[in-house]
Amino acid sequence: MPGLRSELVVAVSRTLPWGVVGAAGAAGLLIAAMSRTAGEAGEWLALPLLRAAILAFAMGLVFLLDDPARHTTSTVPTPRPVRTVLRVALVVPAVAAWWTVALLLVPPGIRPPAADLTLEAGAAFVLAVAGAVAAVRFSEEPRPGPRVAAGLLTASLLALLFWPGKWALFVPVEDERWAAAHDRWAVVLVAGVVVGVLGAVEPVRRRVWGRVWGRA
């Protein structure tokens, strides 16, 4: 049913919080662009600024599943996992474009290793979306974004301040733990994907009761 699929894509696209995601993306790009005006300090500021830009954009992605009409759309034939995957898929190209621009805003001479930073960005973005998925799964709140954003910001600050050194994640490029830290970032990325996938699955009890009430 190509027509039905296209109608679903258009309908879901219209409900996406493009304004919030766009504002977060703009803030992140402004932060990344500050490396161009930092003068001699830009060399050591480039990495913290890029990480701050990643966090700023991730704060916008937590609103991805906000849907004021959630209690209405929950009764449509299209399963919630399909709607969730579609929302994420529609935003992926914008996320990829944003990250490319953010990297290019940092002068090549002071730009941190792009592949490793892309791993950090991917993990942060996946965790943001996974948090939104979990909030939708375990609450009836149609707009869980603000709470998830507060949780993400708090967790990021606590991790930055109190994360054990032997499992360090936020290390400078010249640190000998850089490679090991990014092995850990890969684990964080995989864990975020797993949480997101499990959270997107429709609860079995809800499906069973739906069938029972449908027969009734």
Secondary structure, 3 states (H helix, E strand, C coil): CHHHHHHHHHHHHHHCCHHHHHHHHHHHHHHHHHHHCCHHHHHHHHHHHHHHHHHHHHHHHCCCCCCCCHHHHCCCCCCHHHHHHHHHHHHHHHHHHHHHHHHHHCCHHHCCCHHHHHHHHHHHHHHHHHHHHHHHHHCCCCCCHHHHHHHHHHHHHHHHHHCCHHHCCCCCCCCCCHHHHHHHHHHHHHHHHHHHHHHHCCCHHHHHHHHHHHHC
